[in-house]
Amino acid sequence: MSEWVKRGLVFETARDGVGGWMCHSALTPTPYRIDDDRIRVYAGFRDADGVSRIGYVDVRADYPATIVRVSTEPVLDIGRDGCFDDNGVILGDVVDAPGGLHMFYVGFQRVAKAKFLAFTGLAVSTDGGDHFRRVQETPILDRAPGRSTIGAVHSVIHENGHWRLWYAAGDDWEIIGGQPFPRYHIRHVETDDLESLPRRDQVCVQPRGSEYRIGRPRVYRQGGKYVMYFTRGNLGGEYFPGVAYSEDGVRWERRDEALGMTLSASGWDSQVICYPALIPQRDKLLMFYNGNDMGVDGFGVAEADGAHFGGGADVHG
């Protein structure tokens, strides 16, 4: 197993942000290859009120710690008042498919008797990812038994006209120090039609031990098999990635020790590492990720030898 070599905080939102909608944070950074020279990292940037909108940071593919361009306005703004995404949007996944670049995003809504609700919307770009238009103002993955508060898609694979989606499902809250924190686990559903997602799905990964939440699944094909990177939180305050492997994408074996990454001694990722997302670059593998306080400072990047992934990995996106 190769170890990840950290290249530092790439995008520091307070320093590199453009406009009031980019005051702090760069949530769930998700890489997408524009061309041989550029990787676009979509992320959720928060304003002074903590409301997130989706924009992007382009970096040099061969030198991913070098910023090339920053979006001057959101590629996807918050939804209309009263809609499921009127209080923030963060990135789930971006997938090339017939009709354009599909963005699966998580919309947040504030309600009187819960900390928030979070469900999944879909927007499509026909200009290569510079602007996205909502397919509908309602979620494609909405409330259902077992996911009354959270249904957050974070990984999508599209092949042969068939869609496979992995998401966090939440139904209740963990009270820690008198404050509510969402409880959730990872589930999977597949369909030929995004307008009609089946209500029947499969449980993939559940919390264990002192964990109460496990989510932001990022699933990649690995030589006919699957590997998942996720983020887990426990009652002791730890928030750190884990890894699981699967033959079919439904039944998973956790091997968190295979991550090959540790907290830094000091600085922006010394307390938390979370939301890793991978993309291959020549003979290397790049990991974009968040640090302390779920990415309040921005996002960073780490590199590993391509062999870390078993070689020949088909990293979607």
N, C-alpha and C positions, 0 to 999 in steps of 0.2 A: 504493500500500500504506500503510495506517495503521500507526502505531507503537503498541505497547502502553504504557500509562501505569500504572506500578506504584502500588498503594495500600497497600503495606506488608505486614508480618507480621500476619495477621488473628488466627489462633489460635496462641498460644504455649503449647505443651503444659505446660511446667514451671510456668507462671503460671495458665493457665486450666483445666488438667486437673482431673478429679474422680475421686478414688480411686486406689489403688495400681496399677490396670491402665493408668493414663494418666500414666506418669512422664515420658516424653519421646516425641518423634516424632509425626507425623501423616501416615502413608505413603499415597501415591497418592490424594490428595484427589479425590473424584468427586462433582460437583454433581448434584442431582436436585430438580426444582421441586415443592414441596409445594403452594403456591398462589400467588396474585398477589403476596403480601407476603413469602413465605419461600422461601429456597433451602436445602435440606439438603445438607451436604457430608459424605458418608461417607468415613471414613479408617481406617487401621490405627494404633492407639495402642499403644506399647510399655510393658511393665512394667520393673521394675528389672533383670530378667534379659534384656531385649531381646525378649521374646516379644510378638507383636502380636495384638491383638483388635480387631474392627471395631465402631466406634461412630459417632456423628455430631455435627456442629456445625451448628445452624440459624443462618443469617444473614439480615439484611434484604435483600430482593431489590434495592431501590433504593439501599441503602447497604451493599454486601456486606462492608465492613470492620467492620460492627457485629454483634456476636454476640447472638443472641436466646435460644438454649437449647443446652445441652450434654447429651448422653445420660449418665445417671448410672450405667448399666451397659452392657456390650456388647450390641449387637443380634445379634452372632454371636460366640460364644466359640470357643476352640480345641476341636479334636476329641478323641475318646476316645483314651486311650493306645494306641499301636500303629497308629493310623489315619494317613492321609497328611497330615492337618492338625493333628497333636498338638503341634506346636512353633511355631504361629503361623498367622494368616490375615490377608491383606490384600485390599483391594477390587480387583476386576477391572472390573465394570460392573453397573449396575442398570437394568432394562428392564421397563416395563409390558407384560404379556402376559396372555392368558386364564389364569385361575387365581391371579393375584396379581402382586405385584412380585417379579421374578426377580433375585436377586443371584448373579452369577458371581464367585467368589472364588478366590484362590490360596492353597493350603494348603502349609505347610512342614513338612518332617520331617528330623530329624537322623539321619544314618547313619554307620557307623564309617569308611567309606573314601571319603566325599565330603563337601564342605562342607555341602551340603543337597540335598534334592530338593524340587521345587515343581511341583505339578499342580493342576488346576482342579476345584473343586466347585461345587455349585448349592444355593442355599437360597431359599425363597419366603416372602414376607410376605403375610398376608391382612388386616393391620390398618393398611395405609397406610405401612408401612416402619418401624414402631417395634420389631418383633420379627421374626426370621427363623428358619425351621425348615429343617434340611437335608432335601433330597429323598432323599439316600442318604449313607452314610458312606464311600463310595468315590468316586474322581474320575469326572467325566463325560468329561474329557480326561486320559487316563492315558499311561503309557509306550507307545511305539511306535518302530519304526525311525526314527532321526533325531531323536528326542526322548527319550533315555534318562534325562535328569536334569531337564529343564524342559519343561512344557507349560502355559503361563500365559496364559489368556484375559484380554484387557483391553478388548475392544470387541465389542459385539454389536448387531446390527440385526435387528429382528423385523418382518416385513411379510407380509401375506397368508398367515399360517400358516407362513412360511418363515424359517429362522434363518441368519444369516451371522455367523461368528465370526472375529476376528483375534487372533492369539496369538503369544507368544514361544516359540520352540522351541530347546532347548539339548541338546547331546550331549557336550560335553567342557569342559575348563577351560584358562584361560590363566594361566600362572605368572608373576606380576609381583613382583619383590623377594622371591622365595621363597614367596609366598602365592598360593593358587588363587583365580581370579576366573572366574565363569561366562561361557562363550561362548554367544551365542544370536543368532537372527535372527527375522524376522517371517513368519508363514505365515497362510493363510486356509483355512477349511473351511465348507461349507454343508450344511444338512440340514432335513428336515421334522420330525425326531424327535430331541430332545435326549438321549433314552435310547439312541440308536444313532448316534453320530457316525461318519462314514466315516473309515477309516484313510487313504484317499487325499486329499491336500490340495494346496495350491499355495503355492510360495514367492513372497512379496511383495517384501520388502526385505531385502537382505543387507549386512553391514558392507563398507566399502570403505576403501582406504588403510590407515592405522594403527588403524582401528576393529576391535574384537574382539567388541563386543556392541551390539545395536540392538533395542530392545524397548519395552514399554508402549505399544503402538499404540492411539491413540484416533481412530476413523474417523467422519467426519460426511458426510452428503449435502450436496451443494452444487449446486443447480439441475440435478439429474439426473446429476451427476458426484460424485466423492468426494474428500475431502481427509483426510489422516492427519497427526496430530501424534505424534511418537515421541521417545524419548530414546536417545542414542548415547554410547558410551564408547570412548575410544581408549587406546593404550599410554602416551600422555603424561599421562594422568590427567584429561583433559577429560571432563566429563559434562554434556551440553547437549542441548536439544531440536533436532529437525529437522522438516521438513515435506515431504510428498510429495502428488502429485495423480494421479488415476486416472479413466479413463472407465468402468471396469467393477468396480473394487474389488479386482482381482487383479494387473493390470500397472500398476506405479507409476513415476512420474518424480519423483526427488528434486529439491527446490528449497529447500534448507536456508536459503538467504539470504532467503527470504520470511518468516521467522519474525518479524522486526521487534522483537527484544528482545535486551538485552545484560545482562551481569552488573553488579551494583551496585558502586560504588567501595569500599564497606565494608558490613559487617553480614551478616545471615543468608543472603543470596543473592549474596554477592560472589565465591564460588568455584565454586558449582554452581547451575544451574537445571535442574529435571527434573520429569518426570511431569505435564505440562500437561494439563488437562481443561477443556473449554469449555462454556458455556451462554449462550444469548441472553437479554438483559434489555432490553426495549423497543427502542430504537434502538442499543443497545450490545451488545458481546460481552464476557463475563467469562471470564477464565482463572484457574482455581485451580491452584496449583503448589507444589512443594517446592523447597527451597534446599540449602544446604551439608549435606554428609554424608547425602544422600538424605532430607532432611526431619527431621533431629534436633530442630530448633527448633519445628516445627509446619508450618503452611501459610500462604501469602499469596495475594493476588489482584491481577490487573491488568485494565485495561479498554481496549477499543479501539472505534472506531467500527464499526458493523455492516457498513460497506462493506469493512472489512478482510477480510471473509469472502465478498465478492462479492455480498452482498445476498441476501435470501430464503433463507438457509441453513436447512435442517432439521436442527438439532442435536438428536440423539436424547437421551433421558434427561430 
